[in-house]
């Protein structure tokens, strides 16, 4: 009887271990692009070539191979978005706040932006306290696919 009890306990422990391993694998196989999409943000907010990312209690930090520039068109005008090799922020459904490592070219300057919100089919990029811009809106479709760094 004791042997049957021991075998039963081992069987349950094995099943629980297998279940916990499967959920860990699922969590670790999600890409940074998947995390964006799970939060109703387009994957194209990040360029192609993400090396790694860390997600801890909503704070997400992404490592890129290096400095990354790519262009986005709005009303026929090209805007260059520039990412440092490390970018991040706090991710929640439909928004990224406390963004760092990201800038947008306006004229001859690259002011930082500190927040991105999805509002319907628009992405609103907020300039924070800088004097260059408060908010710019882009169609979500401009970020449907990840851009290649220039």
C-alpha positions as CSV (number, residue, x, y, z in Angstrom):
1,X,0.0,0.0,0.0
2,X,2.8,2.4,0.9
3,X,4.5,1.6,-2.5
4,X,1.3,2.4,-4.4
5,X,0.9,5.7,-2.4
6,X,4.5,6.6,-3.3
7,X,4.0,5.8,-7.0
8,X,0.8,7.9,-7.0
9,X,2.7,10.9,-5.4
10,X,5.5,10.6,-8.0
11,X,3.0,10.4,-10.8
12,X,1.2,13.6,-9.6
13,X,4.5,15.3,-9.1
14,X,5.6,14.4,-12.6
15,X,2.4,15.7,-14.1
16,X,2.6,19.0,-12.2
17,X,6.2,19.4,-13.3
18,X,5.3,18.8,-16.9
19,X,2.5,21.3,-16.8
20,X,4.7,24.0,-15.2
21,X,7.5,23.4,-17.7
22,X,5.0,23.8,-20.6
23,X,3.7,27.2,-19.3
24,X,7.3,28.4,-18.8
25,X,8.2,27.4,-22.4
26,X,5.1,29.3,-23.7
27,X,6.1,32.4,-21.7
28,X,9.7,32.3,-22.9
29,X,8.9,31.7,-26.6
30,X,6.9,34.9,-26.9
31,X,8.8,37.5,-28.8
32,X,9.0,41.3,-28.1
33,X,6.7,41.7,-31.2
34,X,4.2,39.2,-29.6
35,X,4.2,41.2,-26.4
36,X,3.3,44.4,-28.4
37,X,0.4,42.6,-30.2
38,X,-0.9,41.1,-26.9
39,X,-1.2,44.7,-25.7
40,X,-3.1,45.9,-28.8
41,X,0.0,47.7,-30.2
42,X,1.4,47.0,-33.7
43,X,4.5,44.9,-34.0
44,X,6.0,47.6,-36.2
45,X,6.7,49.8,-33.3
46,X,9.9,47.8,-33.0
47,X,12.2,47.4,-36.0
48,X,13.4,44.1,-37.4
49,X,16.3,42.5,-35.6
50,X,15.4,42.6,-31.9
51,X,18.2,40.7,-30.1
52,X,16.5,40.3,-26.8
53,X,14.0,41.7,-24.4
54,X,13.1,41.6,-20.7
55,X,9.6,42.0,-19.4
56,X,9.2,42.5,-15.6
57,X,5.9,43.7,-14.0
58,X,5.0,45.7,-17.2
59,X,8.4,47.3,-17.7
60,X,9.8,46.1,-21.0
61,X,13.4,46.7,-22.2
62,X,14.4,45.7,-25.7
63,X,17.9,45.3,-27.0
64,X,18.7,46.1,-30.7
65,X,21.9,45.3,-32.5
66,X,22.8,49.0,-32.4
67,X,21.4,52.5,-33.2
68,X,18.4,52.1,-35.5
69,X,16.8,54.6,-37.9
70,X,13.8,54.0,-40.0
71,X,11.3,56.2,-41.9
72,X,7.5,56.5,-41.5
73,X,5.3,58.5,-43.9
74,X,2.5,60.8,-42.7
75,X,0.5,62.9,-45.2
76,X,3.3,62.6,-47.8
77,X,6.0,63.7,-45.3
78,X,8.8,61.4,-44.2
79,X,9.6,61.2,-40.5
80,X,12.7,59.4,-39.2
81,X,12.3,57.4,-36.0
82,X,15.5,56.7,-34.2
83,X,16.0,54.0,-31.5
84,X,19.1,53.6,-29.3
85,X,20.5,50.1,-28.9
86,X,18.4,49.8,-25.8
87,X,14.8,51.1,-25.7
88,X,12.0,50.5,-23.3
89,X,9.0,51.6,-21.3
90,X,6.0,50.4,-19.3
91,X,3.6,48.5,-21.5
92,X,-0.1,48.2,-20.8
93,X,-3.0,47.5,-23.2
94,X,-3.0,50.2,-25.9
95,X,-0.1,52.2,-24.5
96,X,3.6,52.5,-23.8
97,X,4.5,55.0,-21.1
98,X,7.8,56.1,-19.6
99,X,9.4,55.4,-23.0
100,X,13.2,55.9,-23.2
101,X,15.7,55.5,-26.0
102,X,13.3,56.6,-28.8
103,X,13.3,59.9,-30.8
104,X,11.6,61.3,-33.9
105,X,13.2,63.7,-36.4
106,X,11.6,67.1,-36.6
107,X,13.5,69.5,-38.9
108,X,17.1,69.1,-37.8
109,X,16.5,67.8,-34.3
110,X,15.6,64.5,-32.8
111,X,13.4,65.2,-29.7
112,X,12.6,62.2,-27.5
113,X,9.1,60.9,-27.1
114,X,7.9,59.4,-23.9
115,X,4.6,57.8,-24.6
116,X,2.7,56.0,-27.4
117,X,-1.0,55.4,-27.2
118,X,-3.3,53.5,-29.6
119,X,-6.6,55.4,-30.1
120,X,-8.7,53.5,-32.6
121,X,-6.7,53.3,-35.8
122,X,-4.2,56.0,-34.8
123,X,-1.0,55.9,-32.8
124,X,-0.4,59.0,-30.8
125,X,3.2,59.7,-30.1
126,X,3.7,62.2,-27.2
127,X,6.7,64.4,-26.9
128,X,6.4,65.0,-23.2
129,X,7.9,68.2,-21.9
130,X,10.0,69.0,-24.9
131,X,9.4,72.2,-26.8
132,X,9.3,70.6,-30.3
133,X,6.0,68.8,-30.3
134,X,3.3,67.7,-27.9
135,X,1.5,64.9,-29.9
136,X,1.8,63.5,-33.4
137,X,-0.7,61.0,-34.8
138,X,0.2,58.2,-37.3
139,X,-2.1,55.6,-38.8
140,X,-1.6,52.2,-37.0
141,X,-1.2,50.7,-40.5
142,X,2.2,52.6,-40.8
143,X,3.4,50.2,-38.1
144,X,1.7,47.0,-39.2
145,X,5.0,45.5,-40.2
146,X,8.4,46.0,-38.6
147,X,10.7,48.3,-40.4
148,X,14.3,47.5,-41.4
149,X,16.9,49.8,-39.9
150,X,18.6,52.1,-42.3
